[in-house]
Amino acid sequence: MRMFHGDFWTNPHLIDENDPTGLYTWDVRNPGTGQLHECLDRAIRWIDDRIV
C-alpha cells in the first residue's frame, strides 16, 4: 500500500490555540488487504515548553 504524507496530516487536530488537544484517533483501511487500522496521534508539551 502506498501512503502519502497528506494521508496522515493530523497537526490541525493536535494543537488548539498553542495547547495540545489530547489524543486524536482515526481509522485507515488498507485497500490491498482490506484490513482496518486504528491510528493514534497526540502533541505533548516538552520539558523546555515546546509542543512536539
WOHU-V671308 format. One record per residue. N is the residue number from 1. RES is the residue in three letters. OMEGA is omega as a letter, one per 20 degrees, with the letter a starting at -180 (none if undefined). Layout:
n/res/omega
N/RES/OMEGA
N/RES/OMEGA
//
This chain:
n/res/omega
1/MET/r
2/ARG/a
3/MET/r
4/PHE/a
5/HIS/a
6/GLY/r
7/ASP/a
8/PHE/a
9/TRP/a
10/THR/a
11/ASN/r
12/PRO/a
13/HIS/a
14/LEU/a
15/ILE/r
16/ASP/a
17/GLU/r
18/ASN/r
19/ASP/r
20/PRO/a
21/THR/a
22/GLY/a
23/LEU/r
24/TYR/a
25/THR/r
26/TRP/a
27/ASP/r
28/VAL/r
29/ARG/r
30/ASN/a
31/PRO/r
32/GLY/a
33/THR/a
34/GLY/a
35/GLN/r
36/LEU/a
37/HIS/r
38/GLU/a
39/CYS/r
40/LEU/a
41/ASP/r
42/ARG/r
43/ALA/r
44/ILE/r
45/ARG/a
46/TRP/a
47/ILE/r
48/ASP/r
49/ASP/r
50/ARG/r
51/ILE/a
52/VAL/none
//
